[in-house]
Amino acid sequence: MNPLREALRDLPDAIFADLLESEDAYLVLLDLPGVSTDGVDLSISGGRLRLEARREKSLPTEFEYVTEDRSLFLDAELPLPREATGEGAEATLEKGVLELHLPKSTGEAATRVEVSGG
């Protein structure tokens, strides 16, 4: 089973996520309503995806919270599939949907090793 798929299932209930796969890439879609690009910090290192997302809210000064059910602070570290690579990864955030395009590794090129003898 894909470790990223399993990790996406463990995100908070308020976060909806989709994982798509093609021959050469993965596409991760995360619903982050109200989050702007300034509120997202995304990094890939050591086979893990690190995501922090914050929604900034302003409220009129004459009001105070009775209840707050729309807060959003997401701090998640997700394992990437073995063949996913951060090299060439691209992310966009539009209308509250984060799209993360993760290319698949083409594998290491074969290296010829010369054998010397006596």
DSSP file (Angstrom, degrees, kcal/mol; ACC not computed):
  #  RESIDUE AA STRUCTURE BP1 BP2  ACC     N-H-->O    O-->H-N    N-H-->O    O-->H-N    TCO  KAPPA ALPHA  PHI   PSI    X-CA   Y-CA   Z-CA
    1    1 A M              0   0    0      0, 0.0     3,-0.0     0, 0.0     0, 0.0   0.000 360.0 360.0 360.0 144.2    0.0    0.0    0.0
    2    2 A N     >  -     0   0    0      1,-0.2     4,-1.8    79,-0.1     5,-0.2  -0.532 360.0-148.1 -70.2 121.9    1.2    3.5   -0.8
    3    3 A P  H  > S+     0   0    0      0, 0.0     4,-2.2     0, 0.0    -1,-0.2   0.830  97.0  54.4 -64.4 -31.5    2.4    5.2    2.4
    4    4 A L  H  > S+     0   0    0      2,-0.2     4,-2.5     1,-0.2     5,-0.2   0.918 106.0  52.1 -67.4 -42.5    1.3    8.6    1.2
    5    5 A R  H  > S+     0   0    0      1,-0.2     4,-1.2     2,-0.2    -1,-0.2   0.917 111.1  47.4 -58.6 -44.2   -2.2    7.4    0.6
    6    6 A E  H  X S+     0   0    0     -4,-1.8     4,-0.7     1,-0.2     3,-0.3   0.911 111.5  50.4 -63.9 -42.9   -2.4    6.0    4.1
    7    7 A A  H >< S+     0   0    0     -4,-2.2     3,-0.9     1,-0.2     4,-0.3   0.870 104.8  57.1 -65.6 -37.0   -1.0    9.2    5.6
    8    8 A L  H >< S+     0   0    0     -4,-2.5     3,-1.1     1,-0.3    -1,-0.2   0.841 101.4  57.7 -63.0 -31.9   -3.5   11.4    3.7
    9    9 A R  H 3< S+     0   0    0     -4,-1.2    -1,-0.3    -3,-0.3    -2,-0.2   0.762 101.4  57.2 -67.0 -24.5   -6.3    9.3    5.4
   10   10 A D  T << S+     0   0    0     -3,-0.9    -1,-0.2    -4,-0.7    -2,-0.2   0.434  80.7 112.4 -89.4   0.4   -4.9   10.3    8.8
   11   11 A L  S <  S-     0   0    0     -3,-1.1     6,-0.1    -4,-0.3    63,-0.0  -0.300  85.2 -77.1 -66.5 158.9   -5.2   14.1    8.2
   12   12 A P    >   -     0   0    0      0, 0.0     3,-2.1     0, 0.0    -1,-0.1  -0.166  43.7-110.7 -54.9 152.4   -7.8   16.0   10.3
   13   13 A D  T 3  S+     0   0    0      1,-0.3    -2,-0.1    -3,-0.1    -3,-0.0   0.759 115.7  63.4 -58.0 -26.8  -11.4   15.5    9.2
   14   14 A A  T 3  S+     0   0    0      1,-0.0     2,-0.6     2,-0.0    -1,-0.3   0.606  90.8  78.1 -75.6 -10.6  -11.6   19.2    8.0
   15   15 A I    <   -     0   0    0     -3,-2.1     2,-0.4    17,-0.1    17,-0.1  -0.887  65.8-162.7-105.5 119.1   -8.9   18.5    5.4
   16   16 A F        -     0   0    0     -2,-0.6    15,-2.8    15,-0.4     2,-0.4  -0.850  14.4-178.6-100.0 135.5  -10.0   16.8    2.2
   17   17 A A  E     -A   30   0A   0     -2,-0.4     2,-0.4    13,-0.2    13,-0.2  -0.981  15.4-166.7-138.2 145.3   -7.2   15.2    0.1
   18   18 A D  E     -A   29   0A   0     11,-2.5    11,-2.7    -2,-0.4     2,-0.5  -0.971   7.1-157.1-127.1 145.8   -6.9   13.3   -3.2
   19   19 A L  E     -A   28   0A   0     -2,-0.4     2,-0.3     9,-0.2     9,-0.2  -0.991  14.5-178.8-123.9 122.6   -4.0   11.4   -4.5
   20   20 A L  E     -A   27   0A   0      7,-2.8     7,-2.5    -2,-0.5     2,-0.4  -0.866   6.9-160.2-118.7 153.9   -3.7   10.8   -8.3
   21   21 A E  E     +A   26   0A   0     -2,-0.3     5,-0.2     5,-0.2     2,-0.2  -0.998  11.1 175.8-138.3 138.2   -1.0    8.9  -10.2
   22   22 A S        -     0   0    0      3,-3.0     3,-0.2    -2,-0.4     5,-0.0  -0.648  52.7 -87.2-121.5-175.1    0.2    8.9  -13.8
   23   23 A E  S    S+     0   0    0     -2,-0.2     3,-0.1     1,-0.2    -2,-0.0   0.829 125.5  24.8 -64.2 -30.9    3.0    7.0  -15.4
   24   24 A D  S    S+     0   0    0      1,-0.1    80,-2.6    79,-0.0     2,-0.3   0.383 123.3  20.2-119.5   5.3    5.5    9.8  -14.6
   25   25 A A  E     - B   0 103A   0     78,-0.3    -3,-3.0    -3,-0.2     2,-0.3  -0.995  56.1-126.0-163.3 165.3    4.1   11.7  -11.6
   26   26 A Y  E     -AB  21 102A   0     76,-2.7    76,-2.8    -2,-0.3     2,-0.4  -0.896  19.5-155.6-112.1 149.8    1.9   11.9   -8.5
   27   27 A L  E     -AB  20 101A   0     -7,-2.5    -7,-2.8    -2,-0.3     2,-0.5  -0.985   6.2-165.8-128.3 119.6   -0.6   14.7   -8.0
   28   28 A V  E     -AB  19 100A   0     72,-2.8    72,-2.9    -2,-0.4     2,-0.5  -0.918   2.9-167.5-106.5 126.9   -1.7   15.6   -4.5
   29   29 A L  E     -AB  18  99A   0    -11,-2.7   -11,-2.5    -2,-0.5     2,-0.4  -0.968   6.6-178.8-116.2 125.8   -4.8   17.8   -4.1
   30   30 A L  E     -AB  17  98A   0     68,-2.3    68,-3.0    -2,-0.5     2,-0.7  -0.990  23.8-136.3-126.9 127.5   -5.5   19.3   -0.6
   31   31 A D  E     + B   0  97A   0    -15,-2.8   -15,-0.4    -2,-0.4    66,-0.2  -0.740  30.9 165.7 -81.8 117.6   -8.5   21.5    0.2
   32   32 A L    >   -     0   0    0     64,-4.0     3,-1.9    -2,-0.7    64,-0.1  -0.610  21.5-159.7-130.0  69.7   -7.2   24.4    2.3
   33   33 A P  T 3  S+     0   0    0      0, 0.0     3,-0.1     0, 0.0    63,-0.1  -0.238  73.7  10.7 -60.6 135.4  -10.1   26.9    2.3
   34   34 A G  T 3  S+     0   0    0      1,-0.3    22,-0.5    21,-0.1     2,-0.4   0.392  94.5 127.9  82.0  -3.0   -9.1   30.4    3.2
   35   35 A V    <   -     0   0    0     -3,-1.9    61,-0.3    20,-0.2    -1,-0.3  -0.713  42.0-159.4 -89.2 134.7   -5.4   29.8    3.0
   36   36 A S    >   -     0   0    0     18,-0.5     3,-1.5    -2,-0.4    18,-0.2  -0.591  36.5 -99.5-103.3 171.5   -3.3   32.1    0.8
   37   37 A T  G >  S+     0   0    0      1,-0.3     3,-1.3    -2,-0.2    -1,-0.1   0.814 123.3  60.7 -61.3 -29.3    0.1   31.4   -0.6
   38   38 A D  G 3  S+     0   0    0      1,-0.2    -1,-0.3     3,-0.0    -3,-0.0   0.731 101.1  55.5 -68.3 -20.4    1.7   33.4    2.2
   39   39 A G  G <  S+     0   0    0     -3,-1.5    15,-2.2    15,-0.1     2,-0.4   0.299  93.8  84.3 -95.6   9.5    0.1   30.9    4.7
   40   40 A V  E <   -D   53   0B   0     -3,-1.3     2,-0.5    13,-0.2    13,-0.2  -0.942  47.8-178.1-119.0 132.9    1.7   27.8    3.2
   41   41 A D  E     +D   52   0B   0     11,-2.8    11,-2.4    -2,-0.4     2,-0.4  -0.986  14.7 175.7-126.3 119.7    5.2   26.4    3.9
   42   42 A L  E     +D   51   0B   0     -2,-0.5     2,-0.3     9,-0.2     9,-0.2  -0.985   3.9 163.2-131.0 130.4    6.0   23.3    1.9
   43   43 A S  E     -D   50   0B   0      7,-2.3     7,-3.2    -2,-0.4     2,-0.4  -0.989  22.6-151.1-146.1 155.7    9.2   21.3    1.7
   44   44 A I  E     +D   49   0B   0     -2,-0.3     2,-0.3     5,-0.2     5,-0.2  -0.994  29.8 148.4-129.2 125.7   10.5   17.9    0.6
   45   45 A S  E >   +D   48   0B   0      3,-2.3     3,-1.3    -2,-0.4    -2,-0.1  -0.965  61.0   2.4-158.0 137.9   13.4   16.3    2.2
   46   46 A G  T 3  S-     0   0    0     -2,-0.3     3,-0.1     1,-0.3    -1,-0.0   0.824 127.8 -53.5  57.8  35.9   14.6   12.7    2.9
   47   47 A G  T 3  S+     0   0    0      1,-0.2    33,-2.7    32,-0.1     2,-0.4   0.693 116.4 108.8  75.1  18.0   11.5   11.1    1.3
   48   48 A R  E <   -DE  45  79B   0     -3,-1.3    -3,-2.3    31,-0.2     2,-0.5  -0.970  60.2-141.7-131.8 145.4    9.1   13.2    3.4
   49   49 A L  E     -DE  44  78B   0     29,-3.5    29,-3.2    -2,-0.4     2,-0.5  -0.914  16.3-161.6-103.7 124.3    6.7   16.0    2.5
   50   50 A R  E     +DE  43  77B   0     -7,-3.2    -7,-2.3    -2,-0.5     2,-0.4  -0.938  12.8 179.3-110.6 124.9    6.5   18.7    5.2
   51   51 A L  E     +DE  42  76B   0     25,-3.1    25,-3.0    -2,-0.5     2,-0.4  -0.989  13.4 177.2-132.3 127.7    3.4   21.0    5.1
   52   52 A E  E     +DE  41  75B   0    -11,-2.4   -11,-2.8    -2,-0.4     2,-0.4  -0.999  10.5 178.7-123.4 131.0    2.4   23.8    7.3
   53   53 A A  E     -DE  40  74B   0     21,-2.4    21,-2.8    -2,-0.4     2,-0.4  -0.999   4.4-175.8-135.4 134.3   -0.8   25.8    6.4
   54   54 A R  E     - E   0  73B   0    -15,-2.2     2,-0.6    -2,-0.4   -18,-0.5  -0.992  15.3-148.0-130.9 135.2   -2.3   28.7    8.3
   55   55 A R        -     0   0    0     17,-1.9     2,-0.4    -2,-0.4    17,-0.3  -0.907  15.6-146.1-101.8 124.2   -5.6   30.5    7.6
   56   56 A E        -     0   0    0     -2,-0.6     2,-0.4   -22,-0.5   -17,-0.0  -0.750  19.1-172.6 -87.8 132.5   -5.5   34.2    8.5
   57   57 A K        -     0   0    0     -2,-0.4     2,-0.4     2,-0.0    -2,-0.0  -0.981  11.0-161.6-127.5 139.1   -8.8   35.5    9.7
   58   58 A S        -     0   0    0     -2,-0.4    -2,-0.0     0, 0.0     0, 0.0  -0.929   9.4-166.6-114.1 145.1   -9.8   39.0   10.6
   59   59 A L        -     0   0    0     -2,-0.4     6,-0.0     4,-0.1    -2,-0.0  -0.977  31.6 -97.6-130.5 146.5  -12.9   39.8   12.7
   60   60 A P    >   -     0   0    0      0, 0.0     3,-1.9     0, 0.0     0, 0.0  -0.314  33.3-124.2 -59.8 141.8  -14.7   43.1   13.2
   61   61 A T  T 3  S+     0   0    0      1,-0.3    -2,-0.0     3,-0.0     0, 0.0   0.753 107.6  61.7 -62.8 -25.4  -13.5   44.8   16.4
   62   62 A E  T 3  S+     0   0    0      2,-0.0     2,-0.3     0, 0.0    -1,-0.3   0.515  99.5  69.3 -80.6  -2.3  -17.1   44.9   17.8
   63   63 A F    <   -     0   0    0     -3,-1.9     2,-0.3     0, 0.0    -4,-0.1  -0.830  58.5-170.6-114.7 153.3  -17.4   41.1   17.8
   64   64 A E        -     0   0    0     -2,-0.3     2,-0.2     0, 0.0    -3,-0.0  -0.959  37.1 -89.2-135.1 157.4  -15.7   38.4   19.8
   65   65 A Y        +     0   0    0     -2,-0.3     3,-0.1     1,-0.2    -6,-0.0  -0.432  34.0 173.2 -69.4 132.1  -15.8   34.7   19.4
   66   66 A V  S    S-     0   0    0      1,-0.5     2,-0.3    -2,-0.2    -1,-0.2   0.731  84.0  -4.5 -95.1 -43.7  -18.5   32.7   21.0
   67   67 A T        -     0   0    0      0, 0.0    -1,-0.5     0, 0.0     2,-0.5  -0.985  64.5-153.9-145.9 148.5  -17.4   29.5   19.2
   68   68 A E        +     0   0    0     -2,-0.3     3,-0.1    -3,-0.1    -3,-0.0  -0.909  29.3 151.0-129.4 104.6  -14.6   29.0   16.6
   69   69 A D        +     0   0    0     -2,-0.5    -1,-0.1     1,-0.1     0, 0.0   0.364  65.5  67.4-111.0   2.0  -15.1   26.1   14.3
   70   70 A R        +     0   0    0      2,-0.0    -1,-0.1     0, 0.0    -2,-0.0   0.216  64.9 131.1-108.7  15.5  -13.2   27.5   11.3
   71   71 A S        -     0   0    0     -3,-0.1     2,-0.4   -17,-0.0   -15,-0.1  -0.342  35.0-169.2 -66.6 149.9   -9.7   27.6   12.6
   72   72 A L        +     0   0    0    -17,-0.3   -17,-1.9   -38,-0.1     2,-0.4  -0.888  24.9 145.5-145.8 113.9   -7.1   26.1   10.4
   73   73 A F  E     -E   54   0B   0     -2,-0.4     2,-0.5   -19,-0.2   -19,-0.2  -0.903  22.9-173.2-140.0 116.1   -3.6   25.3   11.3
   74   74 A L  E     +E   53   0B   0    -21,-2.8   -21,-2.4    -2,-0.4     2,-0.4  -0.945  11.2 174.3-114.5 127.3   -2.2   22.2    9.6
   75   75 A D  E     +E   52   0B   0     -2,-0.5     2,-0.4   -23,-0.2   -23,-0.2  -0.920  21.3 158.9-130.5 103.6    1.2   20.9   10.5
   76   76 A A  E     -E   51   0B   0    -25,-3.0   -25,-3.1    -2,-0.4     2,-0.5  -0.966  31.2-163.4-134.6 144.3    1.8   17.6    8.7
   77   77 A E  E     -E   50   0B   0     -2,-0.4   -27,-0.2   -27,-0.2    -2,-0.0  -0.988  22.0-173.1-124.4 119.1    4.7   15.4    7.7
   78   78 A L  E     -E   49   0B   0    -29,-3.2   -29,-3.5    -2,-0.5     2,-0.2  -0.905  23.5-121.4-119.2 138.3    3.8   12.8    5.1
   79   79 A P  E     -E   48   0B   0      0, 0.0   -31,-0.2     0, 0.0   -72,-0.2  -0.556  28.5-136.1 -75.1 139.6    5.9   10.0    3.7
   80   80 A L        -     0   0    0    -33,-2.7   -36,-0.0    -2,-0.2     0, 0.0  -0.648  27.6 -95.2 -91.0 151.8    6.4   10.1    0.0
   81   81 A P    >   -     0   0    0      0, 0.0     3,-1.7     0, 0.0    -1,-0.1  -0.348  42.0-109.6 -58.4 149.4    6.1    7.0   -2.3
   82   82 A R  T 3  S+     0   0    0      1,-0.3    -2,-0.1    -3,-0.1    23,-0.0   0.835 117.4  45.9 -52.9 -39.1    9.5    5.5   -2.9
   83   83 A E  T 3  S+     0   0    0     21,-0.1    22,-4.0     2,-0.1    -1,-0.3   0.522  90.3 102.9 -88.3  -4.0    9.6    6.6   -6.5
   84   84 A A  B <   -F  104   0C   0     -3,-1.7     2,-0.4    20,-0.3    20,-0.2  -0.527  53.6-165.6 -77.7 146.1    8.4   10.2   -5.9
   85   85 A T        -     0   0    0     18,-2.6    -2,-0.1    -2,-0.2    -3,-0.0  -0.973  28.2-144.1-132.8 147.5   11.0   12.8   -6.0
   86   86 A G  S >  S+     0   0    0     -2,-0.4     3,-2.0    16,-0.1     2,-0.4   0.646  73.1 107.3 -80.0 -15.2   11.1   16.4   -4.9
   87   87 A E  T 3  S+     0   0    0      1,-0.3    -2,-0.1    16,-0.1     0, 0.0  -0.511  94.9   5.5 -67.6 119.7   13.3   17.3   -7.8
   88   88 A G  T 3  S+     0   0    0     -2,-0.4    -1,-0.3     1,-0.3    -2,-0.1   0.537  92.2 156.5  83.8   7.1   11.1   19.3  -10.3
   89   89 A A    <   -     0   0    0     -3,-2.0     2,-0.3    13,-0.1    -1,-0.3  -0.361  21.4-166.4 -65.9 146.1    8.1   19.3   -7.9
   90   90 A E  E     -C  101   0A   0     11,-1.9    11,-3.3     2,-0.0     2,-0.4  -0.986   6.8-169.6-135.4 145.0    5.7   22.2   -8.4
   91   91 A A  E     -C  100   0A   0     -2,-0.3     2,-0.3     9,-0.2     9,-0.2  -0.996   4.2-178.7-136.9 142.1    2.8   23.5   -6.3
   92   92 A T  E     -C   99   0A   0      7,-2.1     7,-2.9    -2,-0.4     2,-0.4  -0.961  12.5-155.2-132.8 153.9    0.0   25.9   -6.9
   93   93 A L  E     +C   98   0A   0     -2,-0.3     2,-0.4     5,-0.2     5,-0.2  -0.957  23.8 161.6-131.8 113.0   -2.7   27.2   -4.6
   94   94 A E  E >   -C   97   0A   0      3,-2.0     3,-1.9    -2,-0.4    -2,-0.1  -0.997  67.2 -11.9-136.8 130.8   -5.9   28.4   -6.3
   95   95 A K  T 3  S-     0   0    0     -2,-0.4    -1,-0.1     1,-0.3     3,-0.1   0.838 129.0 -52.2  51.3  38.8   -9.3   29.0   -4.7
   96   96 A G  T 3  S+     0   0    0    -61,-0.3   -64,-4.0     1,-0.2     2,-0.5   0.581 112.6 117.0  79.2  10.1   -8.3   27.1   -1.6
   97   97 A V  E <   -BC  31  94A   0     -3,-1.9    -3,-2.0   -66,-0.2     2,-0.6  -0.951  51.4-153.7-116.3 119.4   -7.0   24.0   -3.4
   98   98 A L  E     -BC  30  93A   0    -68,-3.0   -68,-2.3    -2,-0.5     2,-0.6  -0.798   9.2-165.6 -89.4 124.5   -3.3   23.1   -3.1
   99   99 A E  E     -BC  29  92A   0     -7,-2.9    -7,-2.1    -2,-0.6     2,-0.6  -0.958   4.1-172.5-112.4 119.0   -2.0   21.1   -6.1
  100  100 A L  E     -BC  28  91A   0    -72,-2.9   -72,-2.8    -2,-0.6     2,-0.6  -0.952   7.1-160.4-116.2 117.5    1.3   19.5   -5.6
  101  101 A H  E     -BC  27  90A   0    -11,-3.3   -11,-1.9    -2,-0.6   -74,-0.2  -0.872   9.0-173.2 -99.7 115.7    2.9   17.8   -8.6
  102  102 A L  E     -B   26   0A   0    -76,-2.8   -76,-2.7    -2,-0.6   -16,-0.1  -0.921  15.1-142.5-114.1 107.4    5.6   15.2   -7.7
  103  103 A P  E     -B   25   0A   0      0, 0.0   -18,-2.6     0, 0.0     2,-0.3  -0.278  19.1-119.1 -63.0 152.6    7.6   13.7  -10.5
  104  104 A K  B     -F   84   0C   0    -80,-2.6   -20,-0.3   -20,-0.2     2,-0.1  -0.724  30.6-106.9 -90.0 144.9    8.5   10.1  -10.3
  105  105 A S        -     0   0    0    -22,-4.0     3,-0.1    -2,-0.3    -1,-0.1  -0.456  15.2-147.8 -68.5 139.4   12.2    9.2  -10.3
  106  106 A T        -     0   0    0      1,-0.3    -1,-0.1    -2,-0.1   -23,-0.0   0.444  50.1-111.2 -86.2   0.9   13.4    7.7  -13.5
  107  107 A G        -     0   0    0    -24,-0.1     2,-0.3     2,-0.1    -1,-0.3  -0.027  43.1 -57.8  88.9 161.9   15.8    5.7  -11.5
  108  108 A E        -     0   0    0     -3,-0.1     2,-0.1     1,-0.1     3,-0.1  -0.553  56.1-113.4 -78.9 141.3   19.5    6.0  -11.4
  109  109 A A        -     0   0    0     -2,-0.3     2,-0.1     1,-0.1    -1,-0.1  -0.454  40.0 -98.8 -69.8 145.3   21.4    5.6  -14.6
  110  110 A A        -     0   0    0     -2,-0.1     2,-0.5     1,-0.0    -1,-0.1  -0.409  36.5-152.3 -65.6 139.2   23.6    2.5  -14.8
  111  111 A T        -     0   0    0     -2,-0.1     2,-0.5    -3,-0.1    -1,-0.0  -0.965   8.9-135.5-117.4 127.4   27.2    3.2  -14.1
  112  112 A R        -     0   0    0     -2,-0.5     2,-0.6     1,-0.0    -2,-0.0  -0.684  17.2-157.3 -82.4 128.9   29.9    1.1  -15.5
  113  113 A V        -     0   0    0     -2,-0.5     2,-0.2     2,-0.0    -2,-0.0  -0.933  12.8-135.0-110.9 120.9   32.6    0.2  -13.0
  114  114 A E        -     0   0    0     -2,-0.6     2,-0.6     1,-0.0    -2,-0.0  -0.531  13.9-148.4 -74.3 137.1   35.9   -0.8  -14.4
  115  115 A V        -     0   0    0     -2,-0.2     2,-0.3     2,-0.0    -1,-0.0  -0.930  11.9-162.6-108.3 123.1   37.5   -3.9  -12.9
  116  116 A S        -     0   0    0     -2,-0.6     2,-0.3     2,-0.0     0, 0.0  -0.763   8.9-174.6-104.2 153.3   41.2   -3.9  -12.7
  117  117 A G              0   0    0     -2,-0.3    -2,-0.0     1,-0.0     0, 0.0  -0.898 360.0 360.0-141.5 169.1   43.3   -7.0  -12.2
  118  118 A G              0   0    0     -2,-0.3    -1,-0.0     0, 0.0    -2,-0.0   0.418 360.0 360.0-111.7 360.0   46.8   -8.0  -11.6
